[in-house]
Amino acid sequence: MTTPLRLWAERRRELLSRPLPHLRTSRERAVMRAVLFACAGFIETENEERYTSATGPVLLATNHLNNLEAILTPGILFWLRGGKK
C-alpha cells in the first residue's frame, strides 16, 4: 500500500525498475515511465496487489479531485499491471 508518507525516491525507483512486458516497444515503456516519474509526487494508490494480480477486467473508483487524474489513472493502471491493457 502506498501512503503519502512514502518517500518519493522509493516510488521513483520502483517506477523505473518495474518490468512492463505487455508494452510492445521501448518507446511505449519510456513514455509511460516518464509521465509517471514526473507525477510521482501526486500518485497515491491503495491495495496495489489487487491490481497486479488481477487476470481480468478491473473496476476502479476515483475521487475526481482534478483533471490530471484523467491522464494518470490509465497510466498507473497500465504500470501496475505490467503494461497490460
C-alpha positions in Angstrom: 0.0 0.0 0.0 1.3 3.4 -0.9 0.7 6.3 1.6 1.5 10.0 1.4 4.4 9.4 3.8 6.2 7.0 1.3 9.4 8.5 0.1 9.3 9.9 -3.4 12.8 8.4 -4.1 11.5 4.9 -3.3 8.4 5.4 -5.6 10.6 6.8 -8.4 13.0 3.8 -8.2 10.0 1.5 -8.4 8.7 3.4 -11.4 12.0 2.9 -13.3 12.6 -0.7 -12.3 9.2 -2.4 -12.6 9.1 -4.5 -15.8 6.4 -3.7 -18.4 6.4 -6.8 -20.5 3.0 -6.1 -22.1 4.1 -2.8 -23.6 5.4 -3.7 -27.1 8.0 -1.0 -27.8 10.7 0.7 -25.8 9.1 4.0 -26.7 5.8 3.0 -25.0 7.7 2.0 -21.9 9.8 5.2 -21.9 6.7 7.4 -22.3 4.9 5.6 -19.6 7.8 5.8 -17.2 8.4 9.5 -18.0 4.9 10.6 -17.3 4.5 8.6 -14.1 8.0 9.6 -12.9 7.2 13.3 -13.4 4.0 13.0 -11.4 5.2 10.5 -8.8 4.5 13.1 -6.0 0.8 13.2 -6.9 0.2 9.4 -7.1 -1.3 7.6 -4.2 -2.7 4.1 -4.5 -4.1 1.6 -2.1 -4.2 -2.2 -2.4 -1.8 -2.3 -5.4 -1.5 -6.1 -5.1 -5.1 -6.4 -6.2 -4.4 -4.7 -9.5 -1.2 -6.5 -10.1 -2.7 -10.0 -9.5 -5.9 -9.3 -11.5 -6.3 -11.6 -14.5 -9.4 -10.0 -15.9 -11.1 -6.6 -16.0 -10.6 -4.3 -13.0 -13.2 -1.8 -11.6 -11.6 1.3 -10.3 -13.3 4.2 -8.4 -11.6 7.6 -8.4 -12.5 10.7 -6.4 -12.2 13.2 -9.3 -10.1 15.8 -7.5 -8.5 17.3 -10.6 -8.1 17.0 -14.4 -4.6 15.4 -14.0 -6.4 12.3 -12.7 -7.9 11.6 -16.1 -4.4 11.2 -17.6 -2.7 9.5 -14.7 -5.4 6.9 -13.9 -5.0 4.8 -17.1 -1.2 5.2 -16.8 -0.9 4.0 -13.3 -3.2 1.0 -14.1 -1.0 0.0 -17.1 2.1 0.3 -14.9 0.6 -1.7 -12.0 -0.4 -4.4 -14.4 2.9 -4.6 -16.2 1.7 -2.7 -19.3 -1.3 -5.0 -19.7 -4.2 -3.1 -21.3 
